[in-house]
Amino acid sequence: MLRFFKIIAILEGISYLLLFANMLIIKPNYIDVYKQLLYPIGMSHGVLFIGYIFLAIMLKASIKWDFKTFGIIIIASLIPFGTFYVEKKYLN
């Protein structure tokens, strides 16, 4: 399950960055492309985010993370590039 969590963490981080790119780069220049990309990118990011949180809760019990580690892993999902940091530091 840890390997699956690593994959979800990386995919969630990528989808988060794609969502930001869509909002900050594509929206000001190409409003039609922005509207077409918003739903699929947003939906995939939402599903991956929920999966990330759900798997983190499940792994907290099985791996026995302390509260500080678990808090860092959860907060990292809200920060750009945070899930990449978690995957490198806490999941290896």
N, C-alpha and C positions, 0 to 999 in steps of 0.2 A: 504494500500500500504506500510505502514511502516513495518508491519509484514513480508511482502514479501521481503522488502529490508534487513531486519535482516537475513532472511534465505539465501539470495544471498550473503550477506557479509560473513557469516560463511562458506558457500560453496566455495566462492572465496578464502578465506584464506586457507582452507584445500587444494584446488587444487594448490595454490601457493607453499605450503609446500611440496606437493607430487612432484611437478615439480622440486623443489630444491633437494629433496631426490633422485629422479631419476638421476639428474645430478651429485650429489656429492657422493652418496653411491653406486648406482647400476652401473653407467657407468664405473668406474675404474675396477670393479670386473667382471661384467657380460655384455659384450658389446651387445650380442644378445638380452638379456632381455631388455636392455636399448633401443635398436632400436624398439622393439615391443611396448614398453610403451610410447615412446616419442610422437607419433601422438595422441593417445586418451587422454593422460593427457594434452598435449599442446592445443589440440582443445577445450577440456572442460574448461580449464583455460581461454582461449581466449574468449569464449562465456560468461562465468561468469564475466570476467573483463569488457567486453562491457556492459553487463547487469547492473553491479554495477555502472559504470559511468553514464549510461543512467538513472537509477533510482535515483541516487544522484542528477542529474540535475533536474529531475521531482520533487523530494521532496524539493529541494531548493526553488522552487516557492511556493509549497503548505504549507510547514512548516515555510517558511520565515527565513531560516538560514542566519546569517550574513556572510560576505565574509570570515572572519577568520575561522569560523566553517566549512564552505563549503570547504575551502582550506585544512584544516586538514583532512577532510573526503576523499577528492580526493587523497592527498599525502599518506594517510595511505594505499591505495590500492597498492602502490609501495614498501612498506616496509613489510618484513616478520612479521607476527603476528599483523600487523597494523589494519587489518579489525576486529580482535577480540577486540582490544582496542576501536575502534570506536563503535562497537556493545555494549560494556559494558558501555562506558562513555556517548556517545551521543544519543543512540537509546533507552534508557530505560526511 
